[in-house]
Amino acid sequence: MGRHSMRSPLILNNETIRHLMMVAFSRKEPETRALRAQVILAYASGTRISTISKCLELNRPRIYRFLDQALGMGVLESLEERRGRS
């Protein structure tokens, strides 16, 4: 049995979940935006980070970065890709 996450849980309302689902499974959205939405949805549903990493074939530091941005900036604001050193 693994450790429990020290990271804060993401609590999403129904409207936010609906928006994330549309972004995550849209063919017209950029790939990075869809990946961010999939990671946020999976984490909010209680999936472990190592499982998300294996299923989406992403490395764990990238998932941590997505989640830190979602927890810090807000879920919908974190979907936008930021260029540079921020």
N, CA, C and O atoms as a MOPAC input file, in Angstrom:
PM7 MOZYME 1SCF
protein

 N      0.83500 1    -1.17100 1     0.00000 1
 C      0.00000 1     0.00000 1     0.00000 1
 C      0.88200 1     1.23700 1     0.00000 1
 O      1.83400 1     1.32900 1     0.77500 1
 N      0.56600 1     2.18500 1    -0.86800 1
 C      1.38500 1     3.36900 1    -1.02100 1
 C      1.05400 1     4.45900 1    -0.02300 1
 O      0.14100 1     4.33200 1     0.79300 1
 N      1.81000 1     5.51600 1    -0.10900 1
 C      1.59200 1     6.66400 1     0.76900 1
 C      0.37400 1     7.44800 1     0.31200 1
 O     -0.03100 1     7.37600 1    -0.84800 1
 N     -0.19800 1     8.19000 1     1.23500 1
 C     -1.28200 1     9.09700 1     0.88900 1
 C     -0.67400 1    10.40400 1     0.40300 1
 O      0.37900 1    10.82700 1     0.88000 1
 N     -1.33700 1    11.02800 1    -0.53500 1
 C     -0.83600 1    12.27100 1    -1.10700 1
 C     -0.93400 1    13.41000 1    -0.09900 1
 O     -1.92800 1    13.53800 1     0.61600 1
 N      0.10000 1    14.22700 1    -0.05300 1
 C      0.10300 1    15.39800 1     0.80800 1
 C     -0.49300 1    16.59900 1     0.07900 1
 O     -0.68900 1    17.65600 1     0.67800 1
 N     -0.77600 1    16.44300 1    -1.18900 1
 C     -1.32900 1    17.50400 1    -2.01800 1
 C     -2.80700 1    17.70800 1    -1.68700 1
 O     -3.50500 1    16.75400 1    -1.34300 1
 N     -3.27100 1    18.91900 1    -1.78700 1
 C     -4.67500 1    19.22100 1    -1.49700 1
 C     -5.59100 1    18.56100 1    -2.52600 1
 O     -5.21800 1    18.43300 1    -3.69300 1
 N     -6.77900 1    18.14100 1    -2.10700 1
 C     -7.71600 1    17.55600 1    -3.07500 1
 C     -8.33300 1    18.64300 1    -3.94600 1
 O     -8.46800 1    19.78900 1    -3.51900 1
 N     -8.69900 1    18.28200 1    -5.14900 1
 C     -9.38700 1    19.19000 1    -6.06000 1
 C    -10.87700 1    18.88500 1    -5.97200 1
 O    -11.29800 1    17.75900 1    -6.23500 1
 N    -11.65900 1    19.86600 1    -5.61100 1
 C    -13.10000 1    19.68900 1    -5.54000 1
 C    -13.71200 1    20.50800 1    -6.66700 1
 O    -13.56400 1    21.72900 1    -6.71200 1
 N    -14.39700 1    19.82900 1    -7.57000 1
 C    -14.95100 1    20.47400 1    -8.75300 1
 C    -16.47400 1    20.46100 1    -8.69500 1
 O    -17.07900 1    19.50000 1    -8.22100 1
 N    -17.08800 1    21.54400 1    -9.18500 1
 C    -18.54100 1    21.54400 1    -9.28400 1
 C    -18.95800 1    20.93800 1   -10.62600 1
 O    -18.11500 1    20.69500 1   -11.48900 1
 N    -20.24900 1    20.69600 1   -10.79700 1
 C    -20.74200 1    20.01200 1   -11.99900 1
 C    -20.45100 1    20.78000 1   -13.27900 1
 O    -20.12900 1    20.17700 1   -14.30300 1
 N    -20.56100 1    22.10100 1   -13.23200 1
 C    -20.30600 1    22.90500 1   -14.42200 1
 C    -18.84000 1    22.80700 1   -14.84900 1
 O    -18.54400 1    22.70500 1   -16.03900 1
 N    -17.93800 1    22.83700 1   -13.89000 1
 C    -16.51200 1    22.72300 1   -14.18800 1
 C    -16.19100 1    21.34100 1   -14.74100 1
 O    -15.41100 1    21.22000 1   -15.68500 1
 N    -16.78100 1    20.29900 1   -14.16800 1
 C    -16.56100 1    18.93600 1   -14.66300 1
 C    -17.05200 1    18.81600 1   -16.09700 1
 O    -16.38000 1    18.21600 1   -16.93500 1
 N    -18.21100 1    19.37900 1   -16.38300 1
 C    -18.76900 1    19.32900 1   -17.74100 1
 C    -17.84200 1    20.03300 1   -18.73300 1
 O    -17.60300 1    19.53000 1   -19.83100 1
 N    -17.31900 1    21.20400 1   -18.33900 1
 C    -16.40400 1    21.94500 1   -19.21500 1
 C    -15.10900 1    21.16300 1   -19.44400 1
 O    -14.61700 1    21.09000 1   -20.57000 1
 N    -14.55900 1    20.58100 1   -18.37800 1
 C    -13.33200 1    19.80100 1   -18.50800 1
 C    -13.54200 1    18.57000 1   -19.38700 1
 O    -12.65900 1    18.20300 1   -20.16100 1
 N    -14.70100 1    17.93400 1   -19.27300 1
 C    -14.99300 1    16.76100 1   -20.11000 1
 C    -15.04000 1    17.15800 1   -21.58800 1
 O    -14.52900 1    16.43800 1   -22.44600 1
 N    -15.65600 1    18.30900 1   -21.87700 1
 C    -15.72400 1    18.76500 1   -23.26800 1
 C    -14.32700 1    19.04300 1   -23.81300 1
 O    -14.02900 1    18.70200 1   -24.95700 1
 N    -13.47800 1    19.65600 1   -23.00800 1
 C    -12.10800 1    19.96600 1   -23.44800 1
 C    -11.28300 1    18.68700 1   -23.58200 1
 O    -10.54400 1    18.52200 1   -24.55200 1
 N    -11.40800 1    17.78800 1   -22.61400 1
 C    -10.56800 1    16.58900 1   -22.58200 1
 C    -10.81500 1    15.66900 1   -23.76700 1
 O     -9.88500 1    15.02200 1   -24.24900 1
 N    -12.03400 1    15.60300 1   -24.23700 1
 C    -12.35500 1    14.65300 1   -25.30200 1
 C    -12.72500 1    15.31900 1   -26.61400 1
 O    -13.32000 1    14.68700 1   -27.48700 1
 N    -12.37600 1    16.59900 1   -26.76200 1
 C    -12.61900 1    17.32100 1   -27.99700 1
 C    -11.48200 1    17.05900 1   -28.98000 1
 O    -10.32100 1    16.95900 1   -28.58300 1
 N    -11.80800 1    16.95300 1   -30.22200 1
 C    -10.77400 1    16.77200 1   -31.25300 1
 C    -10.23500 1    18.10800 1   -31.75100 1
 O     -9.19700 1    18.15700 1   -32.41100 1
 N    -10.94000 1    19.18500 1   -31.43400 1
 C    -10.53500 1    20.49900 1   -31.92700 1
 C     -9.61000 1    21.24100 1   -30.96600 1
 O     -8.94700 1    22.19900 1   -31.36400 1
 N     -9.56000 1    20.81300 1   -29.71900 1
 C     -8.70200 1    21.46400 1   -28.72300 1
 C     -7.24900 1    21.05300 1   -28.93700 1
 O     -6.98600 1    19.94100 1   -29.39500 1
 N     -6.29700 1    21.93800 1   -28.61200 1
 C     -4.88000 1    21.55500 1   -28.67700 1
 C     -4.59400 1    20.39000 1   -27.73100 1
 O     -5.25900 1    20.23500 1   -26.70600 1
 N     -3.60900 1    19.58300 1   -28.08000 1
 C     -3.30800 1    18.37000 1   -27.31700 1
 C     -2.92300 1    18.66400 1   -25.86800 1
 O     -3.34000 1    17.94700 1   -24.95900 1
 N     -2.13300 1    19.70900 1   -25.64900 1
 C     -1.70800 1    20.00000 1   -24.27700 1
 C     -2.88600 1    20.42200 1   -23.40900 1
 O     -2.94800 1    20.06000 1   -22.23400 1
 N     -3.80500 1    21.16900 1   -23.96300 1
 C     -4.99700 1    21.58800 1   -23.22300 1
 C     -5.85800 1    20.37500 1   -22.85600 1
 O     -6.36600 1    20.28600 1   -21.73800 1
 N     -6.01900 1    19.44400 1   -23.79800 1
 C     -6.79100 1    18.23400 1   -23.52900 1
 C     -6.10000 1    17.36500 1   -22.47300 1
 O     -6.76400 1    16.78800 1   -21.61200 1
 N     -4.77500 1    17.27200 1   -22.54000 1
 C     -4.03800 1    16.50000 1   -21.54100 1
 C     -4.19400 1    17.09500 1   -20.14500 1
 O     -4.38400 1    16.36500 1   -19.17200 1
 N     -4.11400 1    18.41100 1   -20.04900 1
 C     -4.28700 1    19.06600 1   -18.75400 1
 C     -5.67100 1    18.76000 1   -18.18200 1
 O     -5.80700 1    18.46900 1   -16.99400 1
 N     -6.68700 1    18.82800 1   -19.02700 1
 C     -8.05200 1    18.55200 1   -18.57200 1
 C     -8.18900 1    17.10000 1   -18.12200 1
 O     -8.84300 1    16.82900 1   -17.11500 1
 N     -7.58300 1    16.16700 1   -18.84800 1
 C     -7.64900 1    14.75500 1   -18.46900 1
 C     -6.95900 1    14.51000 1   -17.13400 1
 O     -7.45800 1    13.74700 1   -16.30700 1
 N     -5.81200 1    15.15200 1   -16.92000 1
 C     -5.08300 1    14.98900 1   -15.65600 1
 C     -5.91300 1    15.54200 1   -14.50400 1
 O     -6.01900 1    14.90300 1   -13.45700 1
 N     -6.49300 1    16.70600 1   -14.68200 1
 C     -7.29100 1    17.32100 1   -13.61600 1
 C     -8.51100 1    16.47500 1   -13.29200 1
 O     -8.83700 1    16.28000 1   -12.12100 1
 N     -9.18900 1    15.96900 1   -14.31900 1
 C    -10.36300 1    15.12000 1   -14.08400 1
 C     -9.98500 1    13.83600 1   -13.35200 1
 O    -10.68300 1    13.41100 1   -12.43200 1
 N     -8.89100 1    13.22900 1   -13.76000 1
 C     -8.47100 1    11.98300 1   -13.12700 1
 C     -8.08600 1    12.21600 1   -11.66500 1
 O     -8.45400 1    11.42900 1   -10.79200 1
 N     -7.34900 1    13.29000 1   -11.39900 1
 C     -6.93300 1    13.57500 1   -10.02400 1
 C     -8.13400 1    13.91400 1    -9.14400 1
 O     -8.20700 1    13.48100 1    -7.99400 1
 N     -9.06700 1    14.68200 1    -9.68300 1
 C    -10.24700 1    15.06200 1    -8.90400 1
 C    -11.12200 1    13.85600 1    -8.58700 1
 O    -11.83400 1    13.85600 1    -7.58300 1
 N    -11.07600 1    12.83300 1    -9.42900 1
 C    -11.88800 1    11.63800 1    -9.17300 1
 C    -11.21300 1    10.69300 1    -8.18200 1
 O    -11.80200 1     9.68500 1    -7.79100 1
 N     -9.97900 1    11.00800 1    -7.77000 1
 C     -9.30900 1    10.20700 1    -6.75400 1
 C     -8.26800 1     9.24400 1    -7.28900 1
 O     -7.74200 1     8.43200 1    -6.52800 1
 N     -7.95900 1     9.30900 1    -8.55500 1
 C     -6.94400 1     8.43900 1    -9.14900 1
 C     -5.56000 1     8.86900 1    -8.66800 1
 O     -5.26600 1    10.06100 1    -8.58100 1
 N     -4.72000 1     7.89100 1    -8.35900 1
 C     -3.36800 1     8.18300 1    -7.89100 1
 C     -2.51600 1     8.74500 1    -9.02300 1
 O     -2.75900 1     8.45400 1   -10.19500 1
 N     -1.52800 1     9.54300 1    -8.67200 1
 C     -0.68900 1    10.21100 1    -9.66400 1
 C      0.11600 1     9.19500 1   -10.46800 1
 O      0.30400 1     9.37700 1   -11.67100 1
 N      0.58900 1     8.13800 1    -9.83400 1
 C      1.34600 1     7.12500 1   -10.57600 1
 C      0.45700 1     6.41500 1   -11.59500 1
 O      0.92700 1     6.04200 1   -12.67000 1
 N     -0.81000 1     6.22600 1   -11.27000 1
 C     -1.73900 1     5.60000 1   -12.21300 1
 C     -2.04100 1     6.53400 1   -13.38100 1
 O     -2.11500 1     6.09500 1   -14.52900 1
 N     -2.21500 1     7.81700 1   -13.08700 1
 C     -2.42900 1     8.81000 1   -14.15100 1
 C     -1.22300 1     8.82400 1   -15.07800 1
 O     -1.36800 1     8.89200 1   -16.29800 1
 N     -0.03500 1     8.76000 1   -14.49400 1
 C      1.19500 1     8.76900 1   -15.27200 1
 C      1.26400 1     7.59400 1   -16.23700 1
 O      1.64400 1     7.75800 1   -17.39600 1
 N      0.90200 1     6.42800 1   -15.76800 1
 C      0.95200 1     5.24000 1   -16.62300 1
 C     -0.12600 1     5.27400 1   -17.70400 1
 O      0.14000 1     4.93400 1   -18.85700 1
 N     -1.33100 1     5.67900 1   -17.33900 1
 C     -2.44000 1     5.67200 1   -18.30400 1
 C     -2.26000 1     6.70800 1   -19.40700 1
 O     -2.53100 1     6.42000 1   -20.57300 1
 N     -1.81300 1     7.89500 1   -19.06000 1
 C     -1.67700 1     8.97100 1   -20.04600 1
 C     -0.28100 1     9.05400 1   -20.64000 1
 O     -0.01800 1     9.88400 1   -21.51000 1
 N      0.62500 1     8.18300 1   -20.16400 1
 C      2.00700 1     8.14500 1   -20.64300 1
 C      2.69500 1     9.50200 1   -20.50300 1
 O      3.32700 1     9.99700 1   -21.43600 1
 N      2.55600 1    10.09000 1   -19.31200 1
 C      3.21600 1    11.34400 1   -18.96900 1
 C      4.14400 1    11.08800 1   -17.79400 1
 O      3.92100 1    10.16400 1   -17.01200 1
 N      5.18000 1    11.90100 1   -17.67100 1
 C      6.03300 1    11.73100 1   -16.49700 1
 C      5.41300 1    12.44600 1   -15.29300 1
 O      4.63200 1    13.38400 1   -15.44700 1
 N      5.77400 1    11.98800 1   -14.10300 1
 C      5.16100 1    12.50200 1   -12.88500 1
 C      5.45500 1    13.98000 1   -12.63900 1
 O      4.55400 1    14.69000 1   -12.19300 1
 N      6.66900 1    14.48800 1   -12.90300 1
 C      6.88600 1    15.92900 1   -12.69700 1
 C      5.95600 1    16.79800 1   -13.53700 1
 O      5.53500 1    17.86300 1   -13.08500 1
 N      5.63000 1    16.36400 1   -14.74700 1
 C      4.70700 1    17.13600 1   -15.58700 1
 C      3.30200 1    17.13000 1   -14.98500 1
 O      2.61400 1    18.15000 1   -15.00500 1
 N      2.88000 1    15.99300 1   -14.45400 1
 C      1.57300 1    15.90300 1   -13.80900 1
 C      1.54600 1    16.78200 1   -12.56800 1
 O      0.56400 1    17.48400 1   -12.32600 1
 N      2.62000 1    16.74900 1   -11.77700 1
 C      2.70100 1    17.61300 1   -10.60500 1
 C      2.59800 1    19.08900 1   -11.00500 1
 O      1.93900 1    19.87200 1   -10.32000 1
 N      3.24300 1    19.46900 1   -12.10200 1
 C      3.19600 1    20.85200 1   -12.57000 1
 C      1.76900 1    21.24400 1   -12.96300 1
 O      1.30500 1    22.33200 1   -12.62300 1
 N      1.07100 1    20.34700 1   -13.68400 1
 C     -0.32300 1    20.60300 1   -14.06100 1
 C     -1.18500 1    20.80000 1   -12.81800 1
 O     -1.99100 1    21.72800 1   -12.75700 1
 N     -1.01500 1    19.92400 1   -11.82800 1
 C     -1.84400 1    19.98500 1   -10.62700 1
 C     -1.50800 1    21.20300 1    -9.77100 1
 O     -2.40600 1    21.81800 1    -9.19700 1
 N     -0.23600 1    21.55600 1    -9.67800 1
 C      0.14400 1    22.74500 1    -8.91600 1
 C     -0.46900 1    23.99700 1    -9.53600 1
 O     -0.93000 1    24.88400 1    -8.81800 1
 N     -0.47600 1    24.06900 1   -10.85700 1
 C     -1.08700 1    25.21300 1   -11.52300 1
 C     -2.59000 1    25.23400 1   -11.30100 1
 O     -3.16700 1    26.30000 1   -11.08800 1
 N     -3.23400 1    24.07400 1   -11.34800 1
 C     -4.68100 1    24.00700 1   -11.13100 1
 C     -5.03500 1    24.40900 1    -9.70800 1
 O     -6.02400 1    25.10900 1    -9.49200 1
 N     -4.23700 1    23.97500 1    -8.73300 1
 C     -4.51400 1    24.31800 1    -7.34200 1
 C     -4.19100 1    25.78300 1    -7.05100 1
 O     -4.86100 1    26.41800 1    -6.23700 1
 N     -3.17800 1    26.31300 1    -7.70700 1
 C     -2.75100 1    27.68000 1    -7.43700 1
 C     -3.53000 1    28.74600 1    -8.18300 1
 O     -3.90400 1    29.76800 1    -7.60700 1
 N     -3.77600 1    28.50900 1    -9.46700 1
 C     -4.39200 1    29.52400 1   -10.31000 1
 C     -5.89100 1    29.35000 1   -10.46500 1
 O     -6.61100 1    30.31100 1   -10.73400 1
 N     -6.35000 1    28.14700 1   -10.29700 1
 C     -7.74300 1    27.83400 1   -10.60200 1
 C     -7.76600 1    26.81900 1   -11.72300 1
 O     -6.85900 1    26.77700 1   -12.55500 1
 N     -8.78800 1    26.01500 1   -11.74400 1
 C     -8.84600 1    24.88900 1   -12.67700 1
 C     -8.92800 1    25.35700 1   -14.12100 1
 O     -8.12700 1    24.93000 1   -14.95200 1
 N     -9.86900 1    26.21700 1   -14.43000 1
 C    -10.05700 1    26.62400 1   -15.82600 1
 C     -8.92600 1    27.50800 1   -16.33000 1
 O     -8.57700 1    27.45200 1   -17.50900 1
 N     -8.35500 1    28.31700 1   -15.46100 1
 C     -7.23800 1    29.17100 1   -15.86200 1
 C     -5.98000 1    28.35600 1   -16.13300 1
 O     -5.14000 1    28.76700 1   -16.93500 1
 N     -5.83800 1    27.21600 1   -15.48200 1
 C     -4.63200 1    26.40900 1   -15.64100 1
 C     -4.61200 1    25.62400 1   -16.95400 1
 O     -3.58900 1    25.03500 1   -17.30300 1
 N     -5.71900 1    25.60800 1   -17.67800 1
 C     -5.74600 1    24.88800 1   -18.95100 1
 C     -4.93000 1    25.58900 1   -20.03100 1
 O     -4.46900 1    24.95200 1   -20.97800 1
 N     -4.75600 1    26.88400 1   -19.89000 1
 C     -4.01100 1    27.64200 1   -20.89500 1
 C     -2.53200 1    27.35900 1   -20.78400 1
 O     -1.98800 1    27.28300 1   -19.68200 1
 N     -1.88100 1    27.20300 1   -21.91700 1
 C     -0.44800 1    26.94000 1   -21.93400 1
 C      0.31500 1    28.25500 1   -21.79500 1
 O      0.04100 1    29.22700 1   -22.49800 1
 N      1.26500 1    28.26500 1   -20.88500 1
 C      2.07800 1    29.44500 1   -20.65700 1
 C      3.47700 1    29.18800 1   -21.19000 1
 O      4.07000 1    28.14200 1   -20.92800 1
 N      3.98900 1    30.12700 1   -21.92300 1
 C      5.33000 1    30.00200 1   -22.49600 1
 C      6.32800 1    30.67300 1   -21.58700 1
 O      5.98600 1    31.60100 1   -20.85500 1
 N      7.55300 1    30.21200 1   -21.62900 1
 C      8.61600 1    30.86600 1   -20.88400 1
 C      8.84200 1    30.27200 1   -19.51800 1
 O      8.51200 1    29.11200 1   -19.27100 1
 N      9.39500 1    31.05100 1   -18.64500 1
 C      9.81100 1    30.57000 1   -17.32800 1
 C      8.80500 1    30.86100 1   -16.24400 1
 O      9.19900 1    31.38400 1   -15.20100 1
 N      7.56400 1    30.56700 1   -16.41200 1
 C      6.61200 1    30.81700 1   -15.34000 1
 C      5.91300 1    29.56000 1   -14.91200 1
 O      5.07400 1    29.59600 1   -14.01200 1

